[in-house]
Structure formats: C-alpha cells, structure tokens
Amino acid sequence: MLGFTRKTPPVVYLGVPLLSTKLTRVDCNALLEKLTARIKLWTTATLSYAGRLQLIKSVLFSMQVYWSSMFVLPASVIRSLEGTLAAFLWRGSSMARHGAKVSWNHICYPKQEGGLGVKSIREWNMAATCKHLWRINTATGSIWTDWVKSELLKGNSIWRARVKGPVSWAWRKILESRIWFRGMFKSTIGSGANTSLWFDPWLPDGRSLINSYRARILASTGLPWDAKVDSIIQNGNWSFPAGHPDISAAWGSITFQPRVHRLDRLVWAGHHSGNFNIASAWDFIRRKRQTHPYACITWFPGHIPRHAFILWLAMRGRLATMDRPHVQRKVTVNVCVLCGVQPETHTHLFFQCGYSSALWVHLSTKAGAICPFSQWDDILQWASSNFHHKKNFSHNLACYALSTSVYLTYLQQQAHGSEYDQGGGHEDYKNYDAQP
C-alpha cells in the first residue's frame, strides 16, 4: 500500500551497506568500483606526477572517508584501495601494478617528514573509529548511541565494557580502539555524577583507577564497582575513602577541586578546544618520523608542484637513469643521453654532465646562489644548510633554481631516452628543447 519493498541484509542505505554481520570485501566492492571508475574518467587527461598526487589527495582519498567513518574497513580492502591509488600515481589511468618508484608506506608521511602528504587509509580508518567512542560518551539525542548505552553497555561506562562473548566484529573493533587512544580522553569533573569512579579516565594524567591499581586495592575502599565520582565528594569538597596505602598516591595526585554546579565533561587532549576531530586523532596515531633535512628546499613557499615532485624523487635516487637495474635491461649502451660522453648515472646526471652542470650554474648564478660543490649529495647538504628560511625571498629563489635545474634536466633526459621510463605521466618533454 505504501510502496515499500521488503529486503534482507545487506541493504544499501545512504550509499553504504546495512549489515548484521562482519563487513567483507564483497560488501566493499561498490567503493572499489567507484574509485576505479573515477580514475577511468581521466584517461584523456595529460597529468604529471604532481597532478596525479593532487587528485589523490583532493578527490580519490575523500571517496573513502565516508566509508571509513562508518565502518572498520577490512585489511584486504585497505590494501586494494591503497594499491589502486599507488598504481594511479605511478602509472596513470592504466593503473598497472608495477613500476612504483617509491613504496606507498614511505609516501604516507607529511611532506616535512619526507613523505608526500598522503594519509594512510588504515591510520585514517583507525582515527575515524575513535569518533564512535567520542559519540558514545558525548552525543545526546542519537538513536544509535542510546541503543548502544541501553543494549550493549547496560548503563555501564564504555571504559568498563569487555571484549568477550558473542559481540559483533564492529563492536569489538570499537572497544579495541580504546587501547589505541589511551590517555587522549579525559573526564573533567563537575558534579561527578556522570563519571565512573573506577573506569573513566578522570585522574590528572588522563588515567583511570582501574588501569593504575589492582582490583583488590580498589575494593579495599569499600565502594561498589558502579560508584560515580560524586561518591567521594561531600559539600563540594573531596572526601577520599580510606583503604590500601597504595591508593593514597592516587588521591594525593588530585590537586583540582570539583565544580559541583557544573556537569562532567569529556575532553579530547588532541585538540586545544577539547573537542574531538578525526584529523587530530590521525595525527596522534600515525607513524611519525623526524623532520627530513631536505624538506625545506623541496616544499618551500611558492614551489612549483611538478618541479618539487621530481626533486623529491631525485633526492632519493629514484629517477630512471641507466645505472638502475630495471633500466639496464632496456638499453644496450650506457652513455649519458645529454652529453654522449660519460656513463649515465644518477650522480653524473645531477650535476656532472656538461649539459646539466651548465644549466645548474646558469640558474644558480641568476639566483645569486653560487654553489661551490659539484657532487649531488654535497649540493643538497649545502642548499639545506644555507637556504632553509621560508620567509626569506632569496632563500626561496635559490631553492627554485635547484628544483628547476633538476626538473629541466629530467625533461631533457626523458626527451632523449623516454623509452626506459614510461611512467612520467606528462608530455612536456616531447616539445622541450632547453638551452643551458
């Protein structure tokens, strides 16, 4: 009568499947197919590495964000998603699964840490899962959170729930995320009526009592396991119970006073506002590395993206030169295609070749940055030591001279030897004939 159609799970609702079981790879086929279809739309576009990188960060990555915020994605799906992104970056719309110049794991770091600023889908998914913890603790008027509190938690604290019994896979992952972000949630005490005395993280350092002391020590206070913080507050002041001597250290660490006229509030330590957001959770959980010493001369203000990308590859020795094994199999004579004299190696190309050396000297002199070195590693160290101030125009100009010299050398090399590097992804070099 009303036009409704009865179906059985999985049912697609708001673009994602509604499931009563574990999310499988088959359930995620729609996401994988949507990602691939979007890439196929760009088959006629001529894109550089930098252009593809921008599409990955601004378009393709965002396509999985909604799914990541709803589900814990299976590991196989994450591998497929990242494999598709990597194939597009290195091979374009053909998406061939070979020819990667740098491992995807090394790409998924901020630029200042030596990566390309792409986020790991696995780490982003973990951060998005943490949002469910936040909603369970703070959301009001939500049907889902009300159901979780009444049916799964039975009125108990989320921090007290145990991963045991016939619980769903998704609920198990949400509970496991408490370990990933331990110490990042903290309950600020108002009246204490809504905060579990034993299980919620309300101590000054963000710990909970149950994670700091054994159960028998806590039981020595005589307070029940469902006690709230307000059970140790009388007349607006603390009234700590007697018990095992060890717990006295916990009471002694509490230097703040309860604000009994206010409600308890959960605070996220990852953001200055105290409110949770996925970006700050990702920054907390992601793998971290030290600042890369050459990031300042690669990603300086005003850098040209395609120049910076080729310089980033050159710094790692990942451009296709004849001394690389996969190139040696495709050429018969190992002679520099620019000077025609010396064997072509990465060190020779930057900047010991007559062509590239003249180009580098010409541009660096115009930029007022005369380099006393000819070895590639020495040039990089010299540049990073002398031109690292982002707000200094002369420093940025010197970095621009370096990245442009590397880029133009790369274009000329590709124009003469493009048959051994088919992943460049742009047509610039076909009509380019630079003069140093």
DODOLO-341998 format. One record per residue (C-alpha): residue number from 1; x, y, z. Coordinates in steps of 0.25 Angstrom, whole numbers, plus 5000, padded with zeros to 4 digits. Layout:
N
+-----+------+------+------+
| seq |    x |    y |    z |
+-----+------+------+------+
| NUM |    X |    Y |    Z |
...
+-----+------+------+------+
END
This chain:
436
+-----+------+------+------+
| seq |    x |    y |    z |
+-----+------+------+------+
|   1 | 5000 | 5000 | 5000 |
|   2 | 5011 | 5010 | 5004 |
|   3 | 5020 | 5005 | 4993 |
|   4 | 5031 | 4999 | 5002 |
|   5 | 5039 | 4987 | 4997 |
|   6 | 5044 | 4977 | 5007 |
|   7 | 5058 | 4973 | 5006 |
|   8 | 5068 | 4965 | 5014 |
|   9 | 5082 | 4970 | 5018 |
|  10 | 5091 | 4975 | 5012 |
|  11 | 5083 | 4987 | 5009 |
|  12 | 5089 | 4999 | 5003 |
|  13 | 5085 | 5012 | 5011 |
|  14 | 5091 | 5025 | 5008 |
|  15 | 5102 | 5019 | 4999 |
|  16 | 5107 | 5009 | 5009 |
|  17 | 5102 | 4994 | 5012 |
|  18 | 5094 | 4992 | 5025 |
|  19 | 5099 | 4979 | 5031 |
|  20 | 5097 | 4970 | 5043 |
|  21 | 5110 | 4963 | 5041 |
|  22 | 5125 | 4966 | 5038 |
|  23 | 5128 | 4975 | 5027 |
|  24 | 5134 | 4967 | 5016 |
|  25 | 5142 | 4970 | 5003 |
|  26 | 5130 | 4967 | 4995 |
|  27 | 5122 | 4977 | 5003 |
|  28 | 5132 | 4988 | 4999 |
|  29 | 5133 | 4985 | 4984 |
|  30 | 5124 | 4997 | 4982 |
|  31 | 5134 | 5006 | 4988 |
|  32 | 5146 | 5000 | 4980 |
|  33 | 5138 | 5000 | 4967 |
|  34 | 5134 | 5015 | 4969 |
|  35 | 5149 | 5018 | 4972 |
|  36 | 5153 | 5011 | 4959 |
|  37 | 5142 | 5018 | 4951 |
|  38 | 5146 | 5032 | 4955 |
|  39 | 5161 | 5029 | 4951 |
|  40 | 5156 | 5024 | 4937 |
|  41 | 5149 | 5037 | 4935 |
|  42 | 5163 | 5044 | 4934 |
|  43 | 5168 | 5035 | 4923 |
|  44 | 5169 | 5046 | 4913 |
|  45 | 5176 | 5056 | 4922 |
|  46 | 5191 | 5058 | 4922 |
|  47 | 5195 | 5058 | 4936 |
|  48 | 5209 | 5060 | 4943 |
|  49 | 5212 | 5052 | 4955 |
|  50 | 5209 | 5065 | 4963 |
|  51 | 5196 | 5066 | 4956 |
|  52 | 5192 | 5051 | 4960 |
|  53 | 5197 | 5054 | 4974 |
|  54 | 5187 | 5065 | 4975 |
|  55 | 5176 | 5057 | 4970 |
|  56 | 5179 | 5046 | 4980 |
|  57 | 5179 | 5056 | 4992 |
|  58 | 5167 | 5064 | 4988 |
|  59 | 5158 | 5055 | 4981 |
|  60 | 5161 | 5040 | 4982 |
|  61 | 5165 | 5040 | 4997 |
|  62 | 5152 | 5047 | 5000 |
|  63 | 5144 | 5036 | 4993 |
|  64 | 5147 | 5026 | 5005 |
|  65 | 5145 | 5036 | 5016 |
|  66 | 5130 | 5034 | 5018 |
|  67 | 5132 | 5018 | 5018 |
|  68 | 5144 | 5020 | 5028 |
|  69 | 5135 | 5028 | 5037 |
|  70 | 5124 | 5017 | 5037 |
|  71 | 5132 | 5004 | 5037 |
|  72 | 5145 | 4998 | 5041 |
|  73 | 5150 | 4994 | 5027 |
|  74 | 5155 | 4980 | 5025 |
|  75 | 5171 | 4980 | 5023 |
|  76 | 5169 | 4974 | 5009 |
|  77 | 5160 | 4985 | 5005 |
|  78 | 5170 | 4995 | 5010 |
|  79 | 5181 | 4989 | 5002 |
|  80 | 5173 | 4989 | 4990 |
|  81 | 5169 | 5004 | 4992 |
|  82 | 5184 | 5008 | 4994 |
|  83 | 5189 | 4999 | 4983 |
|  84 | 5179 | 5006 | 4973 |
|  85 | 5184 | 5019 | 4978 |
|  86 | 5198 | 5015 | 4976 |
|  87 | 5196 | 5010 | 4963 |
|  88 | 5189 | 5022 | 4958 |
|  89 | 5201 | 5031 | 4964 |
|  90 | 5212 | 5024 | 4957 |
|  91 | 5205 | 5018 | 4944 |
|  92 | 5194 | 5027 | 4941 |
|  93 | 5180 | 5023 | 4937 |
|  94 | 5186 | 5009 | 4932 |
|  95 | 5187 | 5006 | 4947 |
|  96 | 5198 | 4996 | 4944 |
|  97 | 5202 | 4989 | 4957 |
|  98 | 5217 | 4991 | 4954 |
|  99 | 5227 | 5002 | 4953 |
| 100 | 5226 | 5009 | 4966 |
| 101 | 5237 | 5018 | 4969 |
| 102 | 5235 | 5019 | 4984 |
| 103 | 5228 | 5010 | 4993 |
| 104 | 5214 | 5014 | 4997 |
| 105 | 5218 | 5013 | 5012 |
| 106 | 5229 | 5024 | 5010 |
| 107 | 5219 | 5033 | 5003 |
| 108 | 5209 | 5033 | 5014 |
| 109 | 5216 | 5043 | 5023 |
| 110 | 5215 | 5058 | 5024 |
| 111 | 5224 | 5066 | 5014 |
| 112 | 5233 | 5071 | 5025 |
| 113 | 5235 | 5057 | 5029 |
| 114 | 5240 | 5052 | 5016 |
| 115 | 5226 | 5048 | 5010 |
| 116 | 5217 | 5054 | 5000 |
| 117 | 5206 | 5057 | 5010 |
| 118 | 5197 | 5046 | 5007 |
| 119 | 5190 | 5039 | 5019 |
| 120 | 5190 | 5025 | 5021 |
| 121 | 5176 | 5019 | 5019 |
| 122 | 5178 | 5009 | 5031 |
| 123 | 5182 | 5020 | 5040 |
| 124 | 5171 | 5029 | 5036 |
| 125 | 5161 | 5018 | 5038 |
| 126 | 5166 | 5016 | 5052 |
| 127 | 5165 | 5030 | 5055 |
| 128 | 5150 | 5030 | 5049 |
| 129 | 5147 | 5018 | 5058 |
| 130 | 5151 | 5027 | 5070 |
| 131 | 5140 | 5036 | 5067 |
| 132 | 5130 | 5025 | 5071 |
| 133 | 5136 | 5026 | 5085 |
| 134 | 5134 | 5040 | 5086 |
| 135 | 5120 | 5040 | 5081 |
| 136 | 5116 | 5029 | 5091 |
| 137 | 5122 | 5038 | 5102 |
| 138 | 5116 | 5051 | 5098 |
| 139 | 5105 | 5050 | 5088 |
| 140 | 5091 | 5053 | 5092 |
| 141 | 5078 | 5050 | 5085 |
| 142 | 5085 | 5040 | 5076 |
| 143 | 5077 | 5027 | 5073 |
| 144 | 5090 | 5019 | 5071 |
| 145 | 5097 | 5024 | 5084 |
| 146 | 5084 | 5022 | 5092 |
| 147 | 5083 | 5008 | 5087 |
| 148 | 5098 | 5005 | 5090 |
| 149 | 5096 | 5010 | 5104 |
| 150 | 5084 | 5002 | 5107 |
| 151 | 5087 | 4989 | 5100 |
| 152 | 5102 | 4987 | 5099 |
| 153 | 5107 | 4995 | 5111 |
| 154 | 5094 | 4993 | 5120 |
| 155 | 5096 | 5006 | 5126 |
| 156 | 5111 | 5004 | 5129 |
| 157 | 5123 | 5012 | 5125 |
| 158 | 5129 | 5010 | 5111 |
| 159 | 5142 | 5009 | 5118 |
| 160 | 5137 | 4997 | 5127 |
| 161 | 5132 | 4989 | 5115 |
| 162 | 5140 | 4976 | 5112 |
| 163 | 5143 | 4970 | 5099 |
| 164 | 5137 | 4956 | 5101 |
| 165 | 5125 | 4947 | 5097 |
| 166 | 5117 | 4947 | 5085 |
| 167 | 5119 | 4962 | 5081 |
| 168 | 5119 | 4967 | 5067 |
| 169 | 5132 | 4969 | 5059 |
| 170 | 5129 | 4984 | 5058 |
| 171 | 5127 | 4986 | 5073 |
| 172 | 5139 | 4978 | 5076 |
| 173 | 5147 | 4988 | 5068 |
| 174 | 5141 | 5000 | 5075 |
| 175 | 5145 | 4994 | 5088 |
| 176 | 5159 | 4991 | 5083 |
| 177 | 5161 | 5006 | 5079 |
| 178 | 5161 | 5009 | 5094 |
| 179 | 5175 | 5004 | 5095 |
| 180 | 5179 | 5012 | 5082 |
| 181 | 5176 | 5025 | 5088 |
| 182 | 5178 | 5022 | 5103 |
| 183 | 5182 | 5035 | 5110 |
| 184 | 5175 | 5044 | 5100 |
| 185 | 5161 | 5044 | 5106 |
| 186 | 5160 | 5051 | 5120 |
| 187 | 5148 | 5054 | 5128 |
| 188 | 5147 | 5068 | 5135 |
| 189 | 5140 | 5067 | 5148 |
| 190 | 5128 | 5076 | 5151 |
| 191 | 5118 | 5069 | 5160 |
| 192 | 5124 | 5055 | 5158 |
| 193 | 5110 | 5049 | 5155 |
| 194 | 5113 | 5045 | 5141 |
| 195 | 5127 | 5039 | 5143 |
| 196 | 5131 | 5025 | 5147 |
| 197 | 5140 | 5026 | 5159 |
| 198 | 5148 | 5013 | 5155 |
| 199 | 5147 | 5012 | 5140 |
| 200 | 5146 | 5026 | 5134 |
| 201 | 5160 | 5034 | 5131 |
| 202 | 5158 | 5045 | 5141 |
| 203 | 5171 | 5046 | 5148 |
| 204 | 5180 | 5058 | 5145 |
| 205 | 5189 | 5050 | 5136 |
| 206 | 5177 | 5044 | 5128 |
| 207 | 5178 | 5030 | 5134 |
| 208 | 5167 | 5023 | 5141 |
| 209 | 5168 | 5016 | 5154 |
| 210 | 5165 | 5002 | 5149 |
| 211 | 5177 | 5003 | 5139 |
| 212 | 5186 | 5008 | 5151 |
| 213 | 5183 | 4999 | 5162 |
| 214 | 5179 | 4984 | 5164 |
| 215 | 5165 | 4981 | 5167 |
| 216 | 5167 | 4977 | 5181 |
| 217 | 5174 | 4990 | 5184 |
| 218 | 5162 | 4998 | 5179 |
| 219 | 5152 | 4988 | 5186 |
| 220 | 5159 | 4992 | 5200 |
| 221 | 5152 | 5005 | 5199 |
| 222 | 5138 | 4998 | 5201 |
| 223 | 5132 | 5006 | 5189 |
| 224 | 5124 | 4998 | 5179 |
| 225 | 5129 | 4996 | 5165 |
| 226 | 5117 | 5004 | 5159 |
| 227 | 5121 | 5016 | 5168 |
| 228 | 5122 | 5030 | 5162 |
| 229 | 5132 | 5041 | 5165 |
| 230 | 5121 | 5048 | 5173 |
| 231 | 5122 | 5037 | 5184 |
| 232 | 5135 | 5043 | 5188 |
| 233 | 5130 | 5058 | 5188 |
| 234 | 5123 | 5064 | 5201 |
| 235 | 5119 | 5078 | 5202 |
| 236 | 5127 | 5082 | 5189 |
| 237 | 5140 | 5076 | 5194 |
| 238 | 5147 | 5063 | 5193 |
| 239 | 5145 | 5052 | 5203 |
| 240 | 5154 | 5041 | 5200 |
| 241 | 5151 | 5028 | 5206 |
| 242 | 5162 | 5020 | 5214 |
| 243 | 5167 | 5007 | 5208 |
| 244 | 5180 | 5001 | 5203 |
| 245 | 5192 | 5010 | 5205 |
| 246 | 5196 | 5009 | 5190 |
| 247 | 5183 | 5017 | 5186 |
| 248 | 5187 | 5029 | 5195 |
| 249 | 5196 | 5032 | 5184 |
| 250 | 5184 | 5034 | 5174 |
| 251 | 5177 | 5043 | 5184 |
| 252 | 5189 | 5051 | 5186 |
| 253 | 5191 | 5054 | 5171 |
| 254 | 5177 | 5060 | 5170 |
| 255 | 5180 | 5075 | 5172 |
| 256 | 5168 | 5081 | 5166 |
| 257 | 5154 | 5083 | 5173 |
| 258 | 5141 | 5078 | 5168 |
| 259 | 5132 | 5088 | 5162 |
| 260 | 5119 | 5083 | 5167 |
| 261 | 5110 | 5093 | 5160 |
| 262 | 5115 | 5088 | 5146 |
| 263 | 5113 | 5076 | 5138 |
| 264 | 5124 | 5066 | 5136 |
| 265 | 5131 | 5068 | 5122 |
| 266 | 5139 | 5058 | 5114 |
| 267 | 5151 | 5065 | 5108 |
| 268 | 5159 | 5061 | 5096 |
| 269 | 5174 | 5064 | 5098 |
| 270 | 5178 | 5064 | 5084 |
| 271 | 5172 | 5078 | 5081 |
| 272 | 5173 | 5091 | 5088 |
| 273 | 5157 | 5093 | 5088 |
| 274 | 5156 | 5079 | 5095 |
| 275 | 5146 | 5075 | 5085 |
| 276 | 5149 | 5062 | 5076 |
| 277 | 5152 | 5063 | 5062 |
| 278 | 5158 | 5052 | 5053 |
| 279 | 5169 | 5060 | 5048 |
| 280 | 5175 | 5061 | 5062 |
| 281 | 5173 | 5047 | 5065 |
| 282 | 5180 | 5043 | 5052 |
| 283 | 5192 | 5052 | 5056 |
| 284 | 5192 | 5045 | 5069 |
| 285 | 5192 | 5030 | 5064 |
| 286 | 5200 | 5032 | 5051 |
| 287 | 5214 | 5027 | 5049 |
| 288 | 5224 | 5039 | 5051 |
| 289 | 5238 | 5042 | 5046 |
| 290 | 5248 | 5053 | 5049 |
| 291 | 5247 | 5065 | 5040 |
| 292 | 5254 | 5062 | 5027 |
| 293 | 5267 | 5071 | 5025 |
| 294 | 5263 | 5074 | 5011 |
| 295 | 5248 | 5076 | 5012 |
| 296 | 5251 | 5091 | 5014 |
| 297 | 5258 | 5092 | 5000 |
| 298 | 5247 | 5084 | 4993 |
| 299 | 5234 | 5089 | 4998 |
| 300 | 5237 | 5104 | 5000 |
| 301 | 5227 | 5115 | 4999 |
| 302 | 5224 | 5117 | 4984 |
| 303 | 5229 | 5104 | 4979 |
| 304 | 5224 | 5098 | 4966 |
| 305 | 5218 | 5085 | 4969 |
| 306 | 5223 | 5077 | 4957 |
| 307 | 5237 | 5082 | 4960 |
| 308 | 5236 | 5079 | 4975 |
| 309 | 5232 | 5065 | 4972 |
| 310 | 5243 | 5062 | 4962 |
| 311 | 5253 | 5068 | 4972 |
| 312 | 5247 | 5059 | 4983 |
| 313 | 5250 | 5047 | 4974 |
| 314 | 5264 | 5051 | 4971 |
| 315 | 5267 | 5053 | 4985 |
| 316 | 5264 | 5038 | 4987 |
| 317 | 5271 | 5034 | 4974 |
| 318 | 5258 | 5028 | 4969 |
| 319 | 5258 | 5035 | 4955 |
| 320 | 5261 | 5025 | 4943 |
| 321 | 5276 | 5026 | 4940 |
| 322 | 5283 | 5015 | 4932 |
| 323 | 5291 | 5010 | 4945 |
| 324 | 5277 | 5005 | 4951 |
| 325 | 5275 | 4990 | 4949 |
| 326 | 5262 | 4991 | 4942 |
| 327 | 5267 | 5002 | 4932 |
| 328 | 5280 | 4994 | 4929 |
| 329 | 5271 | 4982 | 4923 |
| 330 | 5265 | 4992 | 4913 |
| 331 | 5277 | 4999 | 4908 |
| 332 | 5289 | 4994 | 4900 |
| 333 | 5299 | 5005 | 4902 |
| 334 | 5301 | 5012 | 4916 |
| 335 | 5304 | 5026 | 4911 |
| 336 | 5298 | 5039 | 4916 |
| 337 | 5287 | 5043 | 4906 |
| 338 | 5291 | 5058 | 4909 |
| 339 | 5306 | 5059 | 4907 |
| 340 | 5308 | 5046 | 4900 |
| 341 | 5322 | 5044 | 4907 |
| 342 | 5321 | 5038 | 4921 |
| 343 | 5312 | 5027 | 4926 |
| 344 | 5299 | 5031 | 4931 |
| 345 | 5297 | 5030 | 4946 |
| 346 | 5289 | 5038 | 4956 |
| 347 | 5302 | 5045 | 4961 |
| 348 | 5306 | 5048 | 4947 |
| 349 | 5293 | 5054 | 4943 |
| 350 | 5292 | 5063 | 4955 |
| 351 | 5301 | 5071 | 4952 |
| 352 | 5314 | 5066 | 4946 |
| 353 | 5308 | 5064 | 4932 |
| 354 | 5313 | 5076 | 4923 |
| 355 | 5298 | 5080 | 4920 |
| 356 | 5292 | 5079 | 4934 |
| 357 | 5305 | 5085 | 4940 |
| 358 | 5304 | 5097 | 4931 |
| 359 | 5289 | 5099 | 4934 |
| 360 | 5291 | 5098 | 4949 |
| 361 | 5302 | 5108 | 4949 |
| 362 | 5294 | 5117 | 4940 |
| 363 | 5281 | 5117 | 4948 |
| 364 | 5288 | 5117 | 4962 |
| 365 | 5296 | 5129 | 4958 |
| 366 | 5284 | 5137 | 4953 |
| 367 | 5278 | 5134 | 4967 |
| 368 | 5290 | 5139 | 4974 |
| 369 | 5294 | 5125 | 4980 |
| 370 | 5307 | 5121 | 4974 |
| 371 | 5310 | 5106 | 4979 |
| 372 | 5324 | 5102 | 4982 |
| 373 | 5321 | 5087 | 4980 |
| 374 | 5318 | 5078 | 4968 |
| 375 | 5315 | 5065 | 4976 |
| 376 | 5299 | 5063 | 4977 |
| 377 | 5300 | 5060 | 4992 |
| 378 | 5309 | 5072 | 4995 |
| 379 | 5299 | 5081 | 4987 |
| 380 | 5287 | 5076 | 4995 |
| 381 | 5294 | 5078 | 5008 |
| 382 | 5299 | 5092 | 5004 |
| 383 | 5285 | 5096 | 5000 |
| 384 | 5278 | 5091 | 5012 |
| 385 | 5288 | 5098 | 5021 |
| 386 | 5288 | 5111 | 5014 |
| 387 | 5274 | 5113 | 5009 |
| 388 | 5264 | 5108 | 5019 |
| 389 | 5257 | 5121 | 5023 |
| 390 | 5243 | 5120 | 5017 |
| 391 | 5240 | 5135 | 5019 |
| 392 | 5253 | 5139 | 5012 |
| 393 | 5251 | 5142 | 4997 |
| 394 | 5266 | 5140 | 4993 |
| 395 | 5266 | 5126 | 5000 |
| 396 | 5253 | 5122 | 4993 |
| 397 | 5259 | 5127 | 4980 |
| 398 | 5271 | 5118 | 4982 |
| 399 | 5262 | 5106 | 4984 |
| 400 | 5254 | 5110 | 4972 |
| 401 | 5267 | 5110 | 4964 |
| 402 | 5271 | 5096 | 4969 |
| 403 | 5257 | 5090 | 4967 |
| 404 | 5256 | 5096 | 4953 |
| 405 | 5270 | 5091 | 4949 |
| 406 | 5267 | 5077 | 4953 |
| 407 | 5253 | 5077 | 4946 |
| 408 | 5259 | 5083 | 4933 |
| 409 | 5270 | 5073 | 4933 |
| 410 | 5260 | 5062 | 4935 |
| 411 | 5251 | 5067 | 4924 |
| 412 | 5263 | 5067 | 4914 |
| 413 | 5267 | 5053 | 4919 |
| 414 | 5253 | 5048 | 4916 |
| 415 | 5253 | 5055 | 4903 |
| 416 | 5265 | 5047 | 4898 |
| 417 | 5262 | 5034 | 4906 |
| 418 | 5248 | 5033 | 4909 |
| 419 | 5247 | 5019 | 4905 |
| 420 | 5252 | 5014 | 4918 |
| 421 | 5243 | 5022 | 4927 |
| 422 | 5228 | 5021 | 4923 |
| 423 | 5222 | 5026 | 4936 |
| 424 | 5225 | 5041 | 4935 |
| 425 | 5211 | 5044 | 4932 |
| 426 | 5213 | 5057 | 4924 |
| 427 | 5216 | 5061 | 4910 |
| 428 | 5225 | 5073 | 4914 |
| 429 | 5238 | 5067 | 4909 |
| 430 | 5233 | 5064 | 4895 |
| 431 | 5233 | 5078 | 4891 |
| 432 | 5244 | 5083 | 4900 |
| 433 | 5258 | 5087 | 4895 |
| 434 | 5264 | 5095 | 4907 |
| 435 | 5277 | 5102 | 4905 |
| 436 | 5286 | 5104 | 4918 |
+-----+------+------+------+
END
